[in-house]
Amino acid sequence: MDLYKWLCPATMKRALLCLGFLLGTQMYCLADDELDDDDDSEVEAAESVDWKLERDEILKEIKQYVDETVKKMVTRDVTSKFIGTWISKGQQVPILGNFKNLRGDDLTLWKWPIPAPKQTLQEIVEAKSAEITRRVDIELPDSARDNYPIEAQKKYQMYKIGEEVNVVLRSGLGTNTEVSGLFRAITAERIHIGKRYVTRRDLDPDTEACFYKEQNSEKIDEYVRRENELYSARKESRREELKHQELPPEFHKGGYVPDPKKDGASIKTAKDEFWQSRRELHTKVFNTLTQQAKEKLTAIETPKRFAERGYIQAENEEGEVEWMPQAVADAIKAAKEAAEAVNPNHNGEPDDMPPY
């Protein structure tokens, strides 16, 4: 080709026009292709969004159906009958506990609505304990303690020289021997009774206290202290006896029942930690029955309703199992198989790095 002619204005003008047309046509084609790609992406995105939205709607339908159905099935009255049946059977109920604990409870009190307790268990215990303490103080008054010093003085009344005495030896020669006679004299180590001298260490502590003043005061104090302790223990025992008898009925009357989930709980248990509100237990049973019914009905309805819409459970792109249309599941499976065919050793691991 003659470069000169190519470079002349006329020739160059025609060349530029041709080049512009070609470039314009190519740009138009490229733009058209990009628009087609965008349309395909939008369609794919729309399709992806549409089936997931549909799936969400199906799940909402299932939940609504289950909630409405279970609400009709599991009522407070049904719960009352359920509780009454298992109390009568006296058997273990999964999750809820051993209903044998409630044997002897008044079944008529399980009818809903059940009023909330007016007092807490602790308030019942405190009020009843105070009442019992007042009654025991009347039954076993502390004024009886005034007799103990008098009794001690009488028990450990000291012998006087010249009095006729009678003692029994506790040790030494003649253990358990009875010694009688006039009390004639006393020293720090022995006592003269009748014609016999008795060593102090051969006397038992109570007898010794009747001869020796320092021992006498100790024994009197010991006697009064011991009797007071025994009297206090007697009063405490009486209080516990009355609590054991009267607290369980008081708990029951106050709206409480033995806890079926605690070993040792019964209608006769006087410890408040073994009791709970009847209303609270009824609600707990109601909620448990409701939850179990929902789980069972959901397990039945979910595959049924998804199958009606052409959905199956299959792995998504990340390998997680979820509900999706059959066509989507097939497409994901085909894409995975194609990827595996191209790179059979891929196994989800990154490709080998290219050499430097």
PLY file of the C-alpha trace (Angstrom):
ply
format ascii 1.0
element vertex 356
property float x
property float y
property float z
element edge 355
property int vertex1
property int vertex2
end_header
0.00 0.00 0.00
1.19 3.55 -0.88
1.74 5.26 2.45
1.39 8.59 0.96
-2.02 7.98 -0.47
-3.08 6.50 2.93
-1.96 9.62 4.64
-3.72 12.04 2.28
-6.79 13.82 3.68
-9.40 12.07 1.59
-8.06 8.61 2.21
-7.60 9.26 5.89
-11.13 10.61 6.23
-12.64 7.49 4.75
-10.46 5.32 7.00
-11.50 7.23 10.09
-15.18 6.89 9.19
-14.83 3.13 8.74
-12.90 2.81 11.95
-15.50 4.83 13.86
-18.31 2.69 12.50
-16.56 -0.51 13.46
-15.75 0.73 16.94
-19.27 2.01 17.45
-20.78 -1.30 16.38
-18.46 -3.23 18.67
-19.22 -0.97 21.64
-22.94 -1.37 21.01
-22.58 -5.16 21.00
-20.55 -5.09 24.17
-23.08 -2.87 25.89
-25.90 -5.12 24.74
-24.09 -8.17 26.11
-23.61 -6.44 29.45
-27.29 -5.58 29.59
-28.17 -9.20 28.85
-25.83 -10.32 31.67
-27.44 -7.85 34.06
-30.90 -9.09 33.11
-29.85 -12.69 33.72
-28.36 -11.75 37.10
-31.51 -9.89 38.07
-33.64 -12.86 37.05
-31.44 -15.25 38.99
-31.44 -12.93 41.99
-35.20 -12.54 41.75
-35.67 -16.27 41.54
-33.32 -16.78 44.53
-35.17 -14.20 46.60
-38.60 -15.48 45.56
-38.21 -19.08 46.74
-36.60 -18.05 50.01
-39.41 -15.63 50.65
-41.87 -18.38 49.84
-40.06 -20.70 52.25
-40.33 -18.08 55.01
-44.04 -17.79 54.33
-44.44 -21.57 54.54
-42.65 -21.59 57.89
-44.92 -18.79 59.13
-47.97 -20.76 57.98
-46.75 -23.85 59.81
-46.09 -21.89 63.02
-49.46 -20.18 62.88
-51.27 -23.47 62.28
-49.35 -25.22 65.08
-49.91 -22.36 67.54
-53.65 -22.20 66.83
-54.11 -25.98 66.91
-52.14 -26.53 70.12
-53.94 -23.64 71.79
-57.17 -25.56 71.27
-55.67 -28.91 72.25
-53.73 -27.94 75.39
-55.91 -25.88 77.68
-55.79 -25.14 81.38
-58.67 -27.59 81.92
-56.79 -30.31 80.05
-53.76 -29.55 82.22
-55.85 -29.93 85.39
-57.09 -33.33 84.23
-53.55 -34.37 83.32
-52.26 -33.43 86.80
-55.14 -35.18 88.54
-54.57 -38.36 86.52
-50.88 -38.56 87.34
-51.41 -37.74 91.01
-53.88 -40.64 91.17
-51.39 -42.92 89.41
-48.55 -41.69 91.58
-45.93 -42.22 88.90
-42.88 -40.52 87.44
-43.60 -38.10 84.57
-40.69 -37.23 82.25
-39.39 -33.68 82.71
-42.07 -32.87 85.31
-41.01 -35.22 88.13
-42.52 -37.85 90.41
-46.22 -37.19 90.98
-46.19 -39.71 93.81
-44.96 -36.77 95.90
-48.41 -35.19 95.56
-50.39 -38.21 96.78
-52.94 -37.02 99.33
-53.32 -33.56 97.77
-56.84 -32.20 97.32
-57.53 -32.75 93.60
-60.45 -30.32 93.59
-58.00 -27.46 94.13
-56.38 -28.02 90.71
-59.29 -26.51 88.80
-58.22 -23.42 86.89
-58.03 -20.53 87.64
-55.85 -21.20 90.67
-55.31 -18.14 92.87
-51.77 -17.04 93.65
-50.69 -17.59 97.29
-51.30 -14.64 99.59
-48.19 -15.46 101.62
-44.76 -16.75 100.72
-43.61 -20.03 102.22
-41.19 -18.14 104.45
-43.98 -15.90 105.73
-46.11 -18.95 106.54
-43.20 -20.58 108.38
-42.47 -17.44 110.39
-46.11 -16.82 111.33
-46.81 -20.45 112.26
-43.54 -20.81 114.17
-44.31 -17.70 116.22
-47.77 -19.07 117.04
-46.36 -22.45 118.03
-43.71 -20.80 120.21
-46.41 -18.85 122.08
-48.39 -22.03 122.68
-45.36 -23.99 123.85
-44.42 -21.18 126.24
-47.85 -21.55 127.79
-47.65 -25.34 127.84
-44.08 -25.36 129.19
-43.64 -22.01 130.99
-40.19 -20.74 131.88
-41.40 -20.21 135.43
-40.78 -23.95 135.91
-37.08 -23.16 135.84
-37.42 -21.43 139.21
-37.71 -24.84 140.86
-34.27 -26.02 139.77
-32.22 -24.11 142.37
-34.63 -25.33 145.04
-34.31 -28.91 143.80
-30.52 -28.56 143.69
-30.36 -27.27 147.25
-32.49 -30.17 148.39
-30.49 -32.75 146.45
-27.16 -31.42 147.70
-28.17 -30.38 151.20
-25.00 -30.45 153.30
-24.70 -32.77 156.28
-24.11 -31.28 159.70
-21.90 -32.76 162.36
-23.98 -34.76 164.78
-26.52 -35.83 162.17
-27.24 -39.44 161.31
-25.93 -40.09 157.78
-25.97 -42.96 155.36
-23.52 -43.18 152.44
-22.43 -45.78 149.90
-18.77 -46.08 149.01
-17.95 -45.81 145.34
-14.41 -47.27 145.44
-11.61 -48.53 147.67
-11.94 -51.44 150.07
-15.59 -52.27 150.38
-16.90 -50.76 147.16
-20.74 -50.39 147.24
-20.60 -50.85 150.99
-23.17 -48.89 152.93
-21.81 -46.83 155.80
-24.21 -45.46 158.42
-23.81 -43.60 161.67
-23.33 -40.24 163.26
-21.36 -37.67 161.32
-18.63 -36.96 163.86
-15.84 -35.05 162.10
-14.37 -34.02 158.75
-10.95 -33.13 157.34
-9.68 -32.29 153.89
-9.02 -35.98 153.25
-11.49 -38.02 155.26
-14.78 -38.13 157.16
-15.54 -39.78 160.50
-18.90 -41.57 160.41
-19.84 -43.70 163.39
-16.80 -45.75 164.18
-15.39 -45.62 160.66
-13.17 -43.22 158.81
-14.13 -42.83 155.15
-11.57 -41.52 152.67
-12.89 -38.62 150.62
-11.88 -40.23 147.34
-14.10 -43.25 148.12
-17.23 -41.06 147.89
-19.14 -40.45 144.65
-19.29 -36.78 143.51
-22.89 -36.24 144.64
-22.21 -37.60 148.13
-18.93 -35.68 148.35
-20.84 -32.45 147.58
-22.97 -33.00 150.69
-19.87 -32.92 152.89
-17.55 -30.40 151.20
-18.69 -26.85 150.60
-16.59 -26.11 147.48
-17.96 -29.21 145.79
-21.46 -28.33 146.94
-21.68 -25.01 145.08
-20.26 -26.57 141.91
-22.78 -29.40 141.97
-25.69 -27.03 142.57
-24.65 -24.86 139.60
-24.14 -27.95 137.46
-27.56 -29.30 138.37
-29.37 -26.02 137.58
-27.52 -25.64 134.26
-28.22 -29.22 133.22
-31.91 -29.04 134.08
-32.28 -25.77 132.20
-30.66 -27.32 129.13
-32.93 -30.35 129.34
-35.97 -28.11 129.70
-34.91 -26.01 126.71
-34.39 -29.17 124.66
-37.83 -30.38 125.73
-39.43 -27.15 124.60
-37.55 -27.21 121.29
-38.59 -30.83 120.73
-42.19 -29.86 121.38
-41.98 -26.95 118.96
-40.53 -29.19 116.22
-43.20 -31.80 116.88
-45.95 -29.21 116.40
-44.26 -27.77 113.30
-44.08 -31.25 111.78
-47.80 -31.70 112.47
-49.11 -28.26 111.55
-46.85 -26.74 108.86
-47.75 -29.17 106.01
-51.51 -28.47 106.31
-50.69 -24.77 106.56
-48.64 -24.92 103.36
-51.45 -26.79 101.63
-54.07 -24.30 102.83
-51.85 -21.44 101.65
-51.80 -22.66 98.04
-48.67 -24.82 97.99
-47.98 -28.43 97.03
-44.98 -30.78 97.39
-42.44 -30.34 94.58
-42.60 -33.46 92.32
-38.98 -32.91 91.26
-37.50 -33.12 94.77
-36.74 -36.47 96.38
-38.30 -36.74 99.82
-41.09 -34.23 99.16
-44.55 -35.29 100.30
-47.79 -33.91 101.64
-46.38 -34.50 105.15
-43.08 -32.68 104.64
-42.64 -29.76 107.05
-39.60 -28.24 105.28
-40.65 -25.31 103.11
-37.89 -25.95 100.52
-39.81 -29.09 99.44
-42.94 -27.11 98.51
-43.93 -24.86 95.61
-46.95 -22.84 94.54
-49.81 -24.91 93.12
-50.42 -22.18 90.55
-46.72 -22.22 89.59
-46.70 -25.99 89.12
-49.90 -25.88 87.07
-48.35 -23.27 84.79
-45.15 -25.28 84.49
-47.10 -28.40 83.45
-49.22 -26.35 81.04
-46.14 -24.83 79.38
-44.42 -28.22 79.14
-47.45 -29.89 77.55
-47.81 -26.96 75.15
-44.17 -27.08 74.11
-44.20 -30.84 73.59
-47.40 -30.66 71.54
-45.94 -27.91 69.36
-42.76 -29.87 68.74
-44.64 -33.00 67.74
-47.14 -31.21 65.52
-44.41 -29.13 63.88
-42.47 -32.32 63.10
-45.57 -33.68 61.34
-46.66 -30.55 59.51
-43.28 -29.30 58.28
-42.40 -32.11 55.81
-46.04 -32.39 54.79
-46.45 -28.72 53.84
-43.07 -28.36 52.17
-43.70 -31.51 50.12
-47.00 -30.01 48.93
-45.02 -27.02 47.55
-42.37 -29.15 45.88
-39.67 -28.54 48.48
-37.13 -31.05 49.73
-34.37 -31.00 52.31
-31.02 -30.73 50.58
-27.57 -29.22 50.95
-27.07 -25.61 49.90
-23.88 -24.19 48.39
-22.21 -24.21 51.83
-23.15 -27.82 52.54
-25.87 -26.94 55.05
-29.15 -28.87 54.86
-32.23 -26.71 54.39
-35.63 -26.72 52.71
-35.55 -25.63 49.05
-37.43 -26.27 45.80
-36.52 -29.48 43.99
-35.26 -27.49 40.99
-32.94 -25.39 43.14
-31.61 -28.49 44.87
-30.98 -30.14 41.49
-29.17 -27.03 40.20
-26.93 -26.85 43.26
-26.17 -30.54 43.00
-25.37 -30.25 39.27
-23.07 -27.28 39.89
-21.20 -29.20 42.57
-20.86 -32.25 40.34
-19.58 -30.07 37.49
-17.04 -28.42 39.76
-15.93 -31.83 40.95
-15.57 -33.07 37.39
-13.34 -30.10 36.49
-11.20 -30.48 39.58
-11.77 -33.94 41.15
-9.07 -33.42 43.74
-10.34 -30.05 44.85
-12.29 -31.32 47.92
-13.04 -27.83 49.00
-9.34 -26.98 49.49
-7.59 -24.02 47.77
-5.84 -24.80 44.47
-2.11 -25.33 44.58
-0.23 -22.09 44.40
1.44 -21.46 41.02
5.21 -21.68 40.97
7.17 -18.48 41.37
0 1
1 2
2 3
3 4
4 5
5 6
6 7
7 8
8 9
9 10
10 11
11 12
12 13
13 14
14 15
15 16
16 17
17 18
18 19
19 20
20 21
21 22
22 23
23 24
24 25
25 26
26 27
27 28
28 29
29 30
30 31
31 32
32 33
33 34
34 35
35 36
36 37
37 38
38 39
39 40
40 41
41 42
42 43
43 44
44 45
45 46
46 47
47 48
48 49
49 50
50 51
51 52
52 53
53 54
54 55
55 56
56 57
57 58
58 59
59 60
60 61
61 62
62 63
63 64
64 65
65 66
66 67
67 68
68 69
69 70
70 71
71 72
72 73
73 74
74 75
75 76
76 77
77 78
78 79
79 80
80 81
81 82
82 83
83 84
84 85
85 86
86 87
87 88
88 89
89 90
90 91
91 92
92 93
93 94
94 95
95 96
96 97
97 98
98 99
99 100
100 101
101 102
102 103
103 104
104 105
105 106
106 107
107 108
108 109
109 110
110 111
111 112
112 113
113 114
114 115
115 116
116 117
117 118
118 119
119 120
120 121
121 122
122 123
123 124
124 125
125 126
126 127
127 128
128 129
129 130
130 131
131 132
132 133
133 134
134 135
135 136
136 137
137 138
138 139
139 140
140 141
141 142
142 143
143 144
144 145
145 146
146 147
147 148
148 149
149 150
150 151
151 152
152 153
153 154
154 155
155 156
156 157
157 158
158 159
159 160
160 161
161 162
162 163
163 164
164 165
165 166
166 167
167 168
168 169
169 170
170 171
171 172
172 173
173 174
174 175
175 176
176 177
177 178
178 179
179 180
180 181
181 182
182 183
183 184
184 185
185 186
186 187
187 188
188 189
189 190
190 191
191 192
192 193
193 194
194 195
195 196
196 197
197 198
198 199
199 200
200 201
201 202
202 203
203 204
204 205
205 206
206 207
207 208
208 209
209 210
210 211
211 212
212 213
213 214
214 215
215 216
216 217
217 218
218 219
219 220
220 221
221 222
222 223
223 224
224 225
225 226
226 227
227 228
228 229
229 230
230 231
231 232
232 233
233 234
234 235
235 236
236 237
237 238
238 239
239 240
240 241
241 242
242 243
243 244
244 245
245 246
246 247
247 248
248 249
249 250
250 251
251 252
252 253
253 254
254 255
255 256
256 257
257 258
258 259
259 260
260 261
261 262
262 263
263 264
264 265
265 266
266 267
267 268
268 269
269 270
270 271
271 272
272 273
273 274
274 275
275 276
276 277
277 278
278 279
279 280
280 281
281 282
282 283
283 284
284 285
285 286
286 287
287 288
288 289
289 290
290 291
291 292
292 293
293 294
294 295
295 296
296 297
297 298
298 299
299 300
300 301
301 302
302 303
303 304
304 305
305 306
306 307
307 308
308 309
309 310
310 311
311 312
312 313
313 314
314 315
315 316
316 317
317 318
318 319
319 320
320 321
321 322
322 323
323 324
324 325
325 326
326 327
327 328
328 329
329 330
330 331
331 332
332 333
333 334
334 335
335 336
336 337
337 338
338 339
339 340
340 341
341 342
342 343
343 344
344 345
345 346
346 347
347 348
348 349
349 350
350 351
351 352
352 353
353 354
354 355
